[in-house]
Amino acid sequence: MRLNFLDWVAIILVIVGGLNWGLVGLFNFDLVAAIFGAMSMLSKTVYVLVGISAVYMMYTAMKISKY
């Protein structure tokens, strides 16, 4: 199975989200908030896109498991 553009975007966003949560857990440092501002519209957009990407990755994982 080849990954399309949307797959790669979702993978990257899920990695960004995972790294951000790791930083929050280890150092209490929110990288997204540091870059875009605490709960700014841009930060909220990133958080929502990461969440949507996680749901998409669950769908992709189920699709891949059928092969």
PDBQT receptor file of N, H, CA, C and O in Angstrom, charges set to zero:
ATOM      1  N   MET A   1       0.850  -1.181   0.000  1.00  0.00    +0.000 N 
ATOM      2  CA  MET A   1       0.000   0.000   0.000  1.00  0.00    +0.000 C 
ATOM      3  C   MET A   1       0.894   1.242   0.000  1.00  0.00    +0.000 C 
ATOM      4  O   MET A   1       1.805   1.367   0.819  1.00  0.00    +0.000 OA
ATOM      5  N   ARG A   2       0.626   2.131  -0.906  1.00  0.00    +0.000 N 
ATOM      6  H   ARG A   2      -0.114   2.030  -1.571  1.00  0.00    +0.000 HD
ATOM      7  CA  ARG A   2       1.369   3.394  -0.981  1.00  0.00    +0.000 C 
ATOM      8  C   ARG A   2       0.632   4.461  -0.187  1.00  0.00    +0.000 C 
ATOM      9  O   ARG A   2      -0.598   4.508  -0.171  1.00  0.00    +0.000 OA
ATOM     10  N   LEU A   3       1.398   5.307   0.465  1.00  0.00    +0.000 N 
ATOM     11  H   LEU A   3       2.397   5.268   0.453  1.00  0.00    +0.000 HD
ATOM     12  CA  LEU A   3       0.817   6.399   1.231  1.00  0.00    +0.000 C 
ATOM     13  C   LEU A   3       0.588   7.599   0.322  1.00  0.00    +0.000 C 
ATOM     14  O   LEU A   3       1.452   7.967  -0.473  1.00  0.00    +0.000 OA
ATOM     15  N   ASN A   4      -0.589   8.201   0.451  1.00  0.00    +0.000 N 
ATOM     16  H   ASN A   4      -1.292   7.902   1.096  1.00  0.00    +0.000 HD
ATOM     17  CA  ASN A   4      -0.878   9.394  -0.337  1.00  0.00    +0.000 C 
ATOM     18  C   ASN A   4      -0.532  10.647   0.470  1.00  0.00    +0.000 C 
ATOM     19  O   ASN A   4      -0.065  10.561   1.606  1.00  0.00    +0.000 OA
ATOM     20  N   PHE A   5      -0.764  11.790  -0.125  1.00  0.00    +0.000 N 
ATOM     21  H   PHE A   5      -1.144  11.860  -1.048  1.00  0.00    +0.000 HD
ATOM     22  CA  PHE A   5      -0.420  13.065   0.509  1.00  0.00    +0.000 C 
ATOM     23  C   PHE A   5      -1.130  13.236   1.846  1.00  0.00    +0.000 C 
ATOM     24  O   PHE A   5      -0.516  13.662   2.824  1.00  0.00    +0.000 OA
ATOM     25  N   LEU A   6      -2.412  12.910   1.896  1.00  0.00    +0.000 N 
ATOM     26  H   LEU A   6      -2.911  12.564   1.102  1.00  0.00    +0.000 HD
ATOM     27  CA  LEU A   6      -3.182  13.056   3.138  1.00  0.00    +0.000 C 
ATOM     28  C   LEU A   6      -2.630  12.142   4.228  1.00  0.00    +0.000 C 
ATOM     29  O   LEU A   6      -2.581  12.533   5.394  1.00  0.00    +0.000 OA
ATOM     30  N   ASP A   7      -2.214  10.934   3.862  1.00  0.00    +0.000 N 
ATOM     31  H   ASP A   7      -2.254  10.617   2.915  1.00  0.00    +0.000 HD
ATOM     32  CA  ASP A   7      -1.607  10.022   4.835  1.00  0.00    +0.000 C 
ATOM     33  C   ASP A   7      -0.365  10.649   5.459  1.00  0.00    +0.000 C 
ATOM     34  O   ASP A   7      -0.189  10.611   6.677  1.00  0.00    +0.000 OA
ATOM     35  N   TRP A   8       0.490  11.224   4.625  1.00  0.00    +0.000 N 
ATOM     36  H   TRP A   8       0.347  11.255   3.636  1.00  0.00    +0.000 HD
ATOM     37  CA  TRP A   8       1.733  11.836   5.120  1.00  0.00    +0.000 C 
ATOM     38  C   TRP A   8       1.451  13.042   6.009  1.00  0.00    +0.000 C 
ATOM     39  O   TRP A   8       2.113  13.225   7.030  1.00  0.00    +0.000 OA
ATOM     40  N   VAL A   9       0.483  13.859   5.633  1.00  0.00    +0.000 N 
ATOM     41  H   VAL A   9      -0.055  13.710   4.803  1.00  0.00    +0.000 HD
ATOM     42  CA  VAL A   9       0.125  15.026   6.461  1.00  0.00    +0.000 C 
ATOM     43  C   VAL A   9      -0.374  14.547   7.822  1.00  0.00    +0.000 C 
ATOM     44  O   VAL A   9       0.002  15.100   8.855  1.00  0.00    +0.000 OA
ATOM     45  N   ALA A  10      -1.220  13.520   7.818  1.00  0.00    +0.000 N 
ATOM     46  H   ALA A  10      -1.525  13.070   6.979  1.00  0.00    +0.000 HD
ATOM     47  CA  ALA A  10      -1.748  12.986   9.079  1.00  0.00    +0.000 C 
ATOM     48  C   ALA A  10      -0.628  12.407   9.934  1.00  0.00    +0.000 C 
ATOM     49  O   ALA A  10      -0.605  12.626  11.145  1.00  0.00    +0.000 OA
ATOM     50  N   ILE A  11       0.294  11.678   9.331  1.00  0.00    +0.000 N 
ATOM     51  H   ILE A  11       0.275  11.500   8.347  1.00  0.00    +0.000 HD
ATOM     52  CA  ILE A  11       1.413  11.106  10.079  1.00  0.00    +0.000 C 
ATOM     53  C   ILE A  11       2.242  12.215  10.723  1.00  0.00    +0.000 C 
ATOM     54  O   ILE A  11       2.589  12.134  11.901  1.00  0.00    +0.000 OA
ATOM     55  N   ILE A  12       2.554  13.239   9.955  1.00  0.00    +0.000 N 
ATOM     56  H   ILE A  12       2.273  13.305   8.997  1.00  0.00    +0.000 HD
ATOM     57  CA  ILE A  12       3.362  14.345  10.474  1.00  0.00    +0.000 C 
ATOM     58  C   ILE A  12       2.650  15.047  11.625  1.00  0.00    +0.000 C 
ATOM     59  O   ILE A  12       3.270  15.359  12.642  1.00  0.00    +0.000 OA
ATOM     60  N   LEU A  13       1.349  15.298  11.469  1.00  0.00    +0.000 N 
ATOM     61  H   LEU A  13       0.846  15.045  10.643  1.00  0.00    +0.000 HD
ATOM     62  CA  LEU A  13       0.600  15.982  12.530  1.00  0.00    +0.000 C 
ATOM     63  C   LEU A  13       0.493  15.129  13.791  1.00  0.00    +0.000 C 
ATOM     64  O   LEU A  13       0.559  15.655  14.902  1.00  0.00    +0.000 OA
ATOM     65  N   VAL A  14       0.330  13.826  13.629  1.00  0.00    +0.000 N 
ATOM     66  H   VAL A  14       0.276  13.398  12.727  1.00  0.00    +0.000 HD
ATOM     67  CA  VAL A  14       0.267  12.946  14.793  1.00  0.00    +0.000 C 
ATOM     68  C   VAL A  14       1.628  12.901  15.500  1.00  0.00    +0.000 C 
ATOM     69  O   VAL A  14       1.686  12.860  16.729  1.00  0.00    +0.000 OA
ATOM     70  N   ILE A  15       2.703  12.909  14.741  1.00  0.00    +0.000 N 
ATOM     71  H   ILE A  15       2.656  12.942  13.743  1.00  0.00    +0.000 HD
ATOM     72  CA  ILE A  15       4.039  12.959  15.342  1.00  0.00    +0.000 C 
ATOM     73  C   ILE A  15       4.237  14.273  16.094  1.00  0.00    +0.000 C 
ATOM     74  O   ILE A  15       4.741  14.278  17.217  1.00  0.00    +0.000 OA
ATOM     75  N   VAL A  16       3.840  15.385  15.478  1.00  0.00    +0.000 N 
ATOM     76  H   VAL A  16       3.430  15.381  14.566  1.00  0.00    +0.000 HD
ATOM     77  CA  VAL A  16       3.933  16.687  16.150  1.00  0.00    +0.000 C 
ATOM     78  C   VAL A  16       3.136  16.660  17.454  1.00  0.00    +0.000 C 
ATOM     79  O   VAL A  16       3.614  17.124  18.489  1.00  0.00    +0.000 OA
ATOM     80  N   GLY A  17       1.936  16.123  17.399  1.00  0.00    +0.000 N 
ATOM     81  H   GLY A  17       1.548  15.746  16.558  1.00  0.00    +0.000 HD
ATOM     82  CA  GLY A  17       1.105  16.038  18.603  1.00  0.00    +0.000 C 
ATOM     83  C   GLY A  17       1.736  15.168  19.671  1.00  0.00    +0.000 C 
ATOM     84  O   GLY A  17       1.722  15.520  20.850  1.00  0.00    +0.000 OA
ATOM     85  N   GLY A  18       2.290  14.033  19.267  1.00  0.00    +0.000 N 
ATOM     86  H   GLY A  18       2.301  13.747  18.309  1.00  0.00    +0.000 HD
ATOM     87  CA  GLY A  18       2.939  13.147  20.224  1.00  0.00    +0.000 C 
ATOM     88  C   GLY A  18       4.157  13.784  20.864  1.00  0.00    +0.000 C 
ATOM     89  O   GLY A  18       4.361  13.677  22.073  1.00  0.00    +0.000 OA
ATOM     90  N   LEU A  19       4.963  14.445  20.051  1.00  0.00    +0.000 N 
ATOM     91  H   LEU A  19       4.798  14.532  19.069  1.00  0.00    +0.000 HD
ATOM     92  CA  LEU A  19       6.132  15.142  20.601  1.00  0.00    +0.000 C 
ATOM     93  C   LEU A  19       5.711  16.259  21.551  1.00  0.00    +0.000 C 
ATOM     94  O   LEU A  19       6.321  16.454  22.603  1.00  0.00    +0.000 OA
ATOM     95  N   ASN A  20       4.669  16.987  21.174  1.00  0.00    +0.000 N 
ATOM     96  H   ASN A  20       4.174  16.829  20.319  1.00  0.00    +0.000 HD
ATOM     97  CA  ASN A  20       4.189  18.071  22.035  1.00  0.00    +0.000 C 
ATOM     98  C   ASN A  20       3.711  17.518  23.376  1.00  0.00    +0.000 C 
ATOM     99  O   ASN A  20       4.031  18.082  24.422  1.00  0.00    +0.000 OA
ATOM    100  N   TRP A  21       2.947  16.418  23.359  1.00  0.00    +0.000 N 
ATOM    101  H   TRP A  21       2.688  15.960  22.509  1.00  0.00    +0.000 HD
ATOM    102  CA  TRP A  21       2.487  15.826  24.614  1.00  0.00    +0.000 C 
ATOM    103  C   TRP A  21       3.656  15.304  25.433  1.00  0.00    +0.000 C 
ATOM    104  O   TRP A  21       3.639  15.382  26.661  1.00  0.00    +0.000 OA
ATOM    105  N   GLY A  22       4.665  14.775  24.763  1.00  0.00    +0.000 N 
ATOM    106  H   GLY A  22       4.679  14.711  23.765  1.00  0.00    +0.000 HD
ATOM    107  CA  GLY A  22       5.861  14.342  25.476  1.00  0.00    +0.000 C 
ATOM    108  C   GLY A  22       6.545  15.493  26.182  1.00  0.00    +0.000 C 
ATOM    109  O   GLY A  22       6.967  15.362  27.331  1.00  0.00    +0.000 OA
ATOM    110  N   LEU A  23       6.656  16.615  25.501  1.00  0.00    +0.000 N 
ATOM    111  H   LEU A  23       6.314  16.721  24.568  1.00  0.00    +0.000 HD
ATOM    112  CA  LEU A  23       7.254  17.800  26.117  1.00  0.00    +0.000 C 
ATOM    113  C   LEU A  23       6.413  18.318  27.276  1.00  0.00    +0.000 C 
ATOM    114  O   LEU A  23       6.950  18.748  28.297  1.00  0.00    +0.000 OA
ATOM    115  N   VAL A  24       5.094  18.277  27.118  1.00  0.00    +0.000 N 
ATOM    116  H   VAL A  24       4.657  17.927  26.289  1.00  0.00    +0.000 HD
ATOM    117  CA  VAL A  24       4.215  18.715  28.205  1.00  0.00    +0.000 C 
ATOM    118  C   VAL A  24       4.388  17.794  29.413  1.00  0.00    +0.000 C 
ATOM    119  O   VAL A  24       4.490  18.264  30.546  1.00  0.00    +0.000 OA
ATOM    120  N   GLY A  25       4.421  16.497  29.171  1.00  0.00    +0.000 N 
ATOM    121  H   GLY A  25       4.338  16.115  28.250  1.00  0.00    +0.000 HD
ATOM    122  CA  GLY A  25       4.546  15.542  30.270  1.00  0.00    +0.000 C 
ATOM    123  C   GLY A  25       5.894  15.599  30.962  1.00  0.00    +0.000 C 
ATOM    124  O   GLY A  25       5.964  15.515  32.188  1.00  0.00    +0.000 OA
ATOM    125  N   LEU A  26       6.956  15.738  30.200  1.00  0.00    +0.000 N 
ATOM    126  H   LEU A  26       6.899  15.806  29.204  1.00  0.00    +0.000 HD
ATOM    127  CA  LEU A  26       8.298  15.716  30.784  1.00  0.00    +0.000 C 
ATOM    128  C   LEU A  26       8.732  17.050  31.373  1.00  0.00    +0.000 C 
ATOM    129  O   LEU A  26       9.345  17.099  32.440  1.00  0.00    +0.000 OA
ATOM    130  N   PHE A  27       8.411  18.129  30.672  1.00  0.00    +0.000 N 
ATOM    131  H   PHE A  27       7.913  18.089  29.806  1.00  0.00    +0.000 HD
ATOM    132  CA  PHE A  27       8.962  19.432  31.049  1.00  0.00    +0.000 C 
ATOM    133  C   PHE A  27       7.910  20.503  31.289  1.00  0.00    +0.000 C 
ATOM    134  O   PHE A  27       8.249  21.656  31.555  1.00  0.00    +0.000 OA
ATOM    135  N   ASN A  28       6.626  20.130  31.197  1.00  0.00    +0.000 N 
ATOM    136  H   ASN A  28       6.351  19.194  30.981  1.00  0.00    +0.000 HD
ATOM    137  CA  ASN A  28       5.537  21.096  31.333  1.00  0.00    +0.000 C 
ATOM    138  C   ASN A  28       5.712  22.246  30.328  1.00  0.00    +0.000 C 
ATOM    139  O   ASN A  28       5.459  23.408  30.646  1.00  0.00    +0.000 OA
ATOM    140  N   PHE A  29       6.149  21.896  29.114  1.00  0.00    +0.000 N 
ATOM    141  H   PHE A  29       6.354  20.952  28.856  1.00  0.00    +0.000 HD
ATOM    142  CA  PHE A  29       6.402  22.883  28.062  1.00  0.00    +0.000 C 
ATOM    143  C   PHE A  29       5.546  22.550  26.845  1.00  0.00    +0.000 C 
ATOM    144  O   PHE A  29       5.705  21.489  26.240  1.00  0.00    +0.000 OA
ATOM    145  N   ASP A  30       4.650  23.444  26.492  1.00  0.00    +0.000 N 
ATOM    146  H   ASP A  30       4.520  24.305  26.984  1.00  0.00    +0.000 HD
ATOM    147  CA  ASP A  30       3.760  23.271  25.348  1.00  0.00    +0.000 C 
ATOM    148  C   ASP A  30       4.379  23.996  24.155  1.00  0.00    +0.000 C 
ATOM    149  O   ASP A  30       4.304  25.221  24.055  1.00  0.00    +0.000 OA
ATOM    150  N   LEU A  31       4.990  23.233  23.255  1.00  0.00    +0.000 N 
ATOM    151  H   LEU A  31       5.051  22.238  23.336  1.00  0.00    +0.000 HD
ATOM    152  CA  LEU A  31       5.683  23.808  22.104  1.00  0.00    +0.000 C 
ATOM    153  C   LEU A  31       4.725  24.550  21.177  1.00  0.00    +0.000 C 
ATOM    154  O   LEU A  31       5.056  25.624  20.674  1.00  0.00    +0.000 OA
ATOM    155  N   VAL A  32       3.550  23.990  20.947  1.00  0.00    +0.000 N 
ATOM    156  H   VAL A  32       3.280  23.117  21.355  1.00  0.00    +0.000 HD
ATOM    157  CA  VAL A  32       2.573  24.651  20.072  1.00  0.00    +0.000 C 
ATOM    158  C   VAL A  32       2.190  26.009  20.643  1.00  0.00    +0.000 C 
ATOM    159  O   VAL A  32       2.131  26.998  19.913  1.00  0.00    +0.000 OA
ATOM    160  N   ALA A  33       1.932  26.059  21.936  1.00  0.00    +0.000 N 
ATOM    161  H   ALA A  33       1.980  25.256  22.529  1.00  0.00    +0.000 HD
ATOM    162  CA  ALA A  33       1.578  27.330  22.579  1.00  0.00    +0.000 C 
ATOM    163  C   ALA A  33       2.751  28.299  22.542  1.00  0.00    +0.000 C 
ATOM    164  O   ALA A  33       2.555  29.505  22.388  1.00  0.00    +0.000 OA
ATOM    165  N   ALA A  34       3.966  27.784  22.682  1.00  0.00    +0.000 N 
ATOM    166  H   ALA A  34       4.125  26.805  22.807  1.00  0.00    +0.000 HD
ATOM    167  CA  ALA A  34       5.147  28.648  22.648  1.00  0.00    +0.000 C 
ATOM    168  C   ALA A  34       5.331  29.270  21.262  1.00  0.00    +0.000 C 
ATOM    169  O   ALA A  34       5.769  30.414  21.144  1.00  0.00    +0.000 OA
ATOM    170  N   ILE A  35       5.001  28.521  20.228  1.00  0.00    +0.000 N 
ATOM    171  H   ILE A  35       4.645  27.591  20.323  1.00  0.00    +0.000 HD
ATOM    172  CA  ILE A  35       5.173  29.025  18.862  1.00  0.00    +0.000 C 
ATOM    173  C   ILE A  35       4.022  29.936  18.445  1.00  0.00    +0.000 C 
ATOM    174  O   ILE A  35       4.247  31.008  17.883  1.00  0.00    +0.000 OA
ATOM    175  N   PHE A  36       2.793  29.512  18.721  1.00  0.00    +0.000 N 
ATOM    176  H   PHE A  36       2.610  28.642  19.178  1.00  0.00    +0.000 HD
ATOM    177  CA  PHE A  36       1.622  30.221  18.194  1.00  0.00    +0.000 C 
ATOM    178  C   PHE A  36       0.859  31.036  19.227  1.00  0.00    +0.000 C 
ATOM    179  O   PHE A  36      -0.074  31.756  18.873  1.00  0.00    +0.000 OA
ATOM    180  N   GLY A  37       1.240  30.936  20.500  1.00  0.00    +0.000 N 
ATOM    181  H   GLY A  37       1.998  30.351  20.787  1.00  0.00    +0.000 HD
ATOM    182  CA  GLY A  37       0.518  31.658  21.549  1.00  0.00    +0.000 C 
ATOM    183  C   GLY A  37      -0.441  30.725  22.260  1.00  0.00    +0.000 C 
ATOM    184  O   GLY A  37      -1.070  29.865  21.644  1.00  0.00    +0.000 OA
ATOM    185  N   ALA A  38      -0.542  30.910  23.570  1.00  0.00    +0.000 N 
ATOM    186  H   ALA A  38      -0.031  31.609  24.070  1.00  0.00    +0.000 HD
ATOM    187  CA  ALA A  38      -1.396  30.046  24.388  1.00  0.00    +0.000 C 
ATOM    188  C   ALA A  38      -2.851  30.204  23.983  1.00  0.00    +0.000 C 
ATOM    189  O   ALA A  38      -3.427  31.285  24.105  1.00  0.00    +0.000 OA
ATOM    190  N   MET A  39      -3.430  29.133  23.508  1.00  0.00    +0.000 N 
ATOM    191  H   MET A  39      -2.962  28.255  23.410  1.00  0.00    +0.000 HD
ATOM    192  CA  MET A  39      -4.830  29.046  23.092  1.00  0.00    +0.000 C 
ATOM    193  C   MET A  39      -5.240  30.135  22.100  1.00  0.00    +0.000 C 
ATOM    194  O   MET A  39      -6.379  30.603  22.114  1.00  0.00    +0.000 OA
ATOM    195  N   SER A  40      -4.311  30.527  21.249  1.00  0.00    +0.000 N 
ATOM    196  H   SER A  40      -3.386  30.147  21.237  1.00  0.00    +0.000 HD
ATOM    197  CA  SER A  40      -4.658  31.430  20.155  1.00  0.00    +0.000 C 
ATOM    198  C   SER A  40      -5.455  30.645  19.122  1.00  0.00    +0.000 C 
ATOM    199  O   SER A  40      -5.544  29.419  19.197  1.00  0.00    +0.000 OA
ATOM    200  N   MET A  41      -6.022  31.343  18.178  1.00  0.00    +0.000 N 
ATOM    201  H   MET A  41      -5.950  32.338  18.118  1.00  0.00    +0.000 HD
ATOM    202  CA  MET A  41      -6.801  30.671  17.137  1.00  0.00    +0.000 C 
ATOM    203  C   MET A  41      -5.911  29.697  16.357  1.00  0.00    +0.000 C 
ATOM    204  O   MET A  41      -6.358  28.615  15.976  1.00  0.00    +0.000 OA
ATOM    205  N   LEU A  42      -4.663  30.077  16.123  1.00  0.00    +0.000 N 
ATOM    206  H   LEU A  42      -4.299  30.956  16.433  1.00  0.00    +0.000 HD
ATOM    207  CA  LEU A  42      -3.736  29.207  15.395  1.00  0.00    +0.000 C 
ATOM    208  C   LEU A  42      -3.395  27.970  16.221  1.00  0.00    +0.000 C 
ATOM    209  O   LEU A  42      -3.333  26.867  15.678  1.00  0.00    +0.000 OA
ATOM    210  N   SER A  43      -3.174  28.136  17.517  1.00  0.00    +0.000 N 
ATOM    211  H   SER A  43      -3.224  29.032  17.958  1.00  0.00    +0.000 HD
ATOM    212  CA  SER A  43      -2.909  26.988  18.391  1.00  0.00    +0.000 C 
ATOM    213  C   SER A  43      -4.095  26.033  18.407  1.00  0.00    +0.000 C 
ATOM    214  O   SER A  43      -3.925  24.820  18.287  1.00  0.00    +0.000 OA
ATOM    215  N   LYS A  44      -5.282  26.578  18.554  1.00  0.00    +0.000 N 
ATOM    216  H   LYS A  44      -5.420  27.563  18.651  1.00  0.00    +0.000 HD
ATOM    217  CA  LYS A  44      -6.486  25.741  18.555  1.00  0.00    +0.000 C 
ATOM    218  C   LYS A  44      -6.620  24.990  17.240  1.00  0.00    +0.000 C 
ATOM    219  O   LYS A  44      -7.010  23.822  17.226  1.00  0.00    +0.000 OA
ATOM    220  N   THR A  45      -6.300  25.654  16.138  1.00  0.00    +0.000 N 
ATOM    221  H   THR A  45      -5.984  26.602  16.149  1.00  0.00    +0.000 HD
ATOM    222  CA  THR A  45      -6.367  25.011  14.825  1.00  0.00    +0.000 C 
ATOM    223  C   THR A  45      -5.395  23.843  14.749  1.00  0.00    +0.000 C 
ATOM    224  O   THR A  45      -5.742  22.779  14.238  1.00  0.00    +0.000 OA
ATOM    225  N   VAL A  46      -4.178  24.034  15.255  1.00  0.00    +0.000 N 
ATOM    226  H   VAL A  46      -3.896  24.899  15.670  1.00  0.00    +0.000 HD
ATOM    227  CA  VAL A  46      -3.190  22.946  15.262  1.00  0.00    +0.000 C 
ATOM    228  C   VAL A  46      -3.702  21.790  16.111  1.00  0.00    +0.000 C 
ATOM    229  O   VAL A  46      -3.625  20.636  15.688  1.00  0.00    +0.000 OA
ATOM    230  N   TYR A  47      -4.223  22.080  17.302  1.00  0.00    +0.000 N 
ATOM    231  H   TYR A  47      -4.286  23.017  17.645  1.00  0.00    +0.000 HD
ATOM    232  CA  TYR A  47      -4.735  21.025  18.177  1.00  0.00    +0.000 C 
ATOM    233  C   TYR A  47      -5.873  20.250  17.505  1.00  0.00    +0.000 C 
ATOM    234  O   TYR A  47      -5.915  19.023  17.582  1.00  0.00    +0.000 OA
ATOM    235  N   VAL A  48      -6.784  20.953  16.854  1.00  0.00    +0.000 N 
ATOM    236  H   VAL A  48      -6.750  21.951  16.791  1.00  0.00    +0.000 HD
ATOM    237  CA  VAL A  48      -7.902  20.302  16.170  1.00  0.00    +0.000 C 
ATOM    238  C   VAL A  48      -7.392  19.447  15.012  1.00  0.00    +0.000 C 
ATOM    239  O   VAL A  48      -7.857  18.323  14.819  1.00  0.00    +0.000 OA
ATOM    240  N   LEU A  49      -6.441  19.971  14.241  1.00  0.00    +0.000 N 
ATOM    241  H   LEU A  49      -6.063  20.884  14.397  1.00  0.00    +0.000 HD
ATOM    242  CA  LEU A  49      -5.892  19.197  13.121  1.00  0.00    +0.000 C 
ATOM    243  C   LEU A  49      -5.156  17.950  13.602  1.00  0.00    +0.000 C 
ATOM    244  O   LEU A  49      -5.223  16.904  12.956  1.00  0.00    +0.000 OA
ATOM    245  N   VAL A  50      -4.463  18.052  14.719  1.00  0.00    +0.000 N 
ATOM    246  H   VAL A  50      -4.409  18.901  15.244  1.00  0.00    +0.000 HD
ATOM    247  CA  VAL A  50      -3.791  16.878  15.293  1.00  0.00    +0.000 C 
ATOM    248  C   VAL A  50      -4.838  15.843  15.708  1.00  0.00    +0.000 C 
ATOM    249  O   VAL A  50      -4.660  14.651  15.458  1.00  0.00    +0.000 OA
ATOM    250  N   GLY A  51      -5.914  16.282  16.330  1.00  0.00    +0.000 N 
ATOM    251  H   GLY A  51      -6.059  17.250  16.533  1.00  0.00    +0.000 HD
ATOM    252  CA  GLY A  51      -6.986  15.361  16.724  1.00  0.00    +0.000 C 
ATOM    253  C   GLY A  51      -7.641  14.691  15.536  1.00  0.00    +0.000 C 
ATOM    254  O   GLY A  51      -7.875  13.482  15.553  1.00  0.00    +0.000 OA
ATOM    255  N   ILE A  52      -7.938  15.462  14.506  1.00  0.00    +0.000 N 
ATOM    256  H   ILE A  52      -7.747  16.444  14.492  1.00  0.00    +0.000 HD
ATOM    257  CA  ILE A  52      -8.528  14.895  13.288  1.00  0.00    +0.000 C 
ATOM    258  C   ILE A  52      -7.558  13.909  12.656  1.00  0.00    +0.000 C 
ATOM    259  O   ILE A  52      -7.967  12.860  12.158  1.00  0.00    +0.000 OA
ATOM    260  N   SER A  53      -6.283  14.243  12.676  1.00  0.00    +0.000 N 
ATOM    261  H   SER A  53      -5.951  15.095  13.080  1.00  0.00    +0.000 HD
ATOM    262  CA  SER A  53      -5.267  13.350  12.115  1.00  0.00    +0.000 C 
ATOM    263  C   SER A  53      -5.208  12.035  12.876  1.00  0.00    +0.000 C 
ATOM    264  O   SER A  53      -5.025  10.977  12.275  1.00  0.00    +0.000 OA
ATOM    265  N   ALA A  54      -5.362  12.092  14.188  1.00  0.00    +0.000 N 
ATOM    266  H   ALA A  54      -5.512  12.952  14.677  1.00  0.00    +0.000 HD
ATOM    267  CA  ALA A  54      -5.358  10.864  14.988  1.00  0.00    +0.000 C 
ATOM    268  C   ALA A  54      -6.535   9.971  14.606  1.00  0.00    +0.000 C 
ATOM    269  O   ALA A  54      -6.379   8.756  14.485  1.00  0.00    +0.000 OA
ATOM    270  N   VAL A  55      -7.703  10.562  14.417  1.00  0.00    +0.000 N 
ATOM    271  H   VAL A  55      -7.830  11.549  14.515  1.00  0.00    +0.000 HD
ATOM    272  CA  VAL A  55      -8.874   9.787  13.987  1.00  0.00    +0.000 C 
ATOM    273  C   VAL A  55      -8.630   9.197  12.602  1.00  0.00    +0.000 C 
ATOM    274  O   VAL A  55      -8.959   8.037  12.353  1.00  0.00    +0.000 OA
ATOM    275  N   TYR A  56      -8.057   9.989  11.704  1.00  0.00    +0.000 N 
ATOM    276  H   TYR A  56      -7.789  10.931  11.907  1.00  0.00    +0.000 HD
ATOM    277  CA  TYR A  56      -7.744   9.505  10.359  1.00  0.00    +0.000 C 
ATOM    278  C   TYR A  56      -6.731   8.361  10.413  1.00  0.00    +0.000 C 
ATOM    279  O   TYR A  56      -6.834   7.402   9.648  1.00  0.00    +0.000 OA
ATOM    280  N   MET A  57      -5.750   8.462  11.318  1.00  0.00    +0.000 N 
ATOM    281  H   MET A  57      -5.665   9.241  11.939  1.00  0.00    +0.000 HD
ATOM    282  CA  MET A  57      -4.750   7.403  11.451  1.00  0.00    +0.000 C 
ATOM    283  C   MET A  57      -5.384   6.111  11.984  1.00  0.00    +0.000 C 
ATOM    284  O   MET A  57      -4.951   5.019  11.616  1.00  0.00    +0.000 OA
ATOM    285  N   MET A  58      -6.403   6.222  12.842  1.00  0.00    +0.000 N 
ATOM    286  H   MET A  58      -6.755   7.110  13.140  1.00  0.00    +0.000 HD
ATOM    287  CA  MET A  58      -7.123   5.025  13.291  1.00  0.00    +0.000 C 
ATOM    288  C   MET A  58      -7.805   4.357  12.101  1.00  0.00    +0.000 C 
ATOM    289  O   MET A  58      -7.756   3.135  11.963  1.00  0.00    +0.000 OA
ATOM    290  N   TYR A  59      -8.441   5.155  11.242  1.00  0.00    +0.000 N 
ATOM    291  H   TYR A  59      -8.481   6.148  11.354  1.00  0.00    +0.000 HD
ATOM    292  CA  TYR A  59      -9.072   4.636  10.032  1.00  0.00    +0.000 C 
ATOM    293  C   TYR A  59      -8.027   3.978   9.134  1.00  0.00    +0.000 C 
ATOM    294  O   TYR A  59      -8.258   2.886   8.613  1.00  0.00    +0.000 OA
ATOM    295  N   THR A  60      -6.880   4.632   8.950  1.00  0.00    +0.000 N 
ATOM    296  H   THR A  60      -6.692   5.518   9.373  1.00  0.00    +0.000 HD
ATOM    297  CA  THR A  60      -5.816   4.099   8.098  1.00  0.00    +0.000 C 
ATOM    298  C   THR A  60      -5.281   2.791   8.678  1.00  0.00    +0.000 C 
ATOM    299  O   THR A  60      -5.024   1.845   7.934  1.00  0.00    +0.000 OA
ATOM    300  N   ALA A  61      -5.109   2.730  10.002  1.00  0.00    +0.000 N 
ATOM    301  H   ALA A  61      -5.318   3.498  10.607  1.00  0.00    +0.000 HD
ATOM    302  CA  ALA A  61      -4.623   1.505  10.639  1.00  0.00    +0.000 C 
ATOM    303  C   ALA A  61      -5.581   0.348  10.399  1.00  0.00    +0.000 C 
ATOM    304  O   ALA A  61      -5.146  -0.774  10.140  1.00  0.00    +0.000 OA
ATOM    305  N   MET A  62      -6.885   0.612  10.484  1.00  0.00    +0.000 N 
ATOM    306  H   MET A  62      -7.238   1.524  10.694  1.00  0.00    +0.000 HD
ATOM    307  CA  MET A  62      -7.871  -0.441  10.220  1.00  0.00    +0.000 C 
ATOM    308  C   MET A  62      -7.814  -0.876   8.766  1.00  0.00    +0.000 C 
ATOM    309  O   MET A  62      -7.925  -2.062   8.455  1.00  0.00    +0.000 OA
ATOM    310  N   LYS A  63      -7.638   0.101   7.874  1.00  0.00    +0.000 N 
ATOM    311  H   LYS A  63      -7.548   1.065   8.126  1.00  0.00    +0.000 HD
ATOM    312  CA  LYS A  63      -7.552  -0.203   6.443  1.00  0.00    +0.000 C 
ATOM    313  C   LYS A  63      -6.320  -1.053   6.158  1.00  0.00    +0.000 C 
ATOM    314  O   LYS A  63      -6.397  -2.017   5.396  1.00  0.00    +0.000 OA
ATOM    315  N   ILE A  64      -5.190  -0.708   6.759  1.00  0.00    +0.000 N 
ATOM    316  H   ILE A  64      -5.127   0.074   7.378  1.00  0.00    +0.000 HD
ATOM    317  CA  ILE A  64      -3.953  -1.455   6.542  1.00  0.00    +0.000 C 
ATOM    318  C   ILE A  64      -4.065  -2.869   7.117  1.00  0.00    +0.000 C 
ATOM    319  O   ILE A  64      -3.544  -3.817   6.530  1.00  0.00    +0.000 OA
ATOM    320  N   SER A  65      -4.733  -3.014   8.248  1.00  0.00    +0.000 N 
ATOM    321  H   SER A  65      -5.156  -2.243   8.724  1.00  0.00    +0.000 HD
ATOM    322  CA  SER A  65      -4.823  -4.331   8.899  1.00  0.00    +0.000 C 
ATOM    323  C   SER A  65      -5.613  -5.330   8.077  1.00  0.00    +0.000 C 
ATOM    324  O   SER A  65      -5.519  -6.532   8.322  1.00  0.00    +0.000 OA
ATOM    325  N   LYS A  66      -6.382  -4.869   7.114  1.00  0.00    +0.000 N 
ATOM    326  H   LYS A  66      -6.458  -3.892   6.914  1.00  0.00    +0.000 HD
ATOM    327  CA  LYS A  66      -7.162  -5.764   6.258  1.00  0.00    +0.000 C 
ATOM    328  C   LYS A  66      -6.334  -6.387   5.150  1.00  0.00    +0.000 C 
ATOM    329  O   LYS A  66      -6.798  -7.308   4.478  1.00  0.00    +0.000 OA
ATOM    330  N   TYR A  67      -5.096  -5.895   4.944  1.00  0.00    +0.000 N 
ATOM    331  H   TYR A  67      -4.719  -5.146   5.489  1.00  0.00    +0.000 HD
ATOM    332  CA  TYR A  67      -4.245  -6.454   3.892  1.00  0.00    +0.000 C 
ATOM    333  C   TYR A  67      -3.623  -7.732   4.329  1.00  0.00    +0.000 C 
ATOM    334  O   TYR A  67      -2.873  -8.344   3.569  1.00  0.00    +0.000 OA
TER     335      TYR A  67
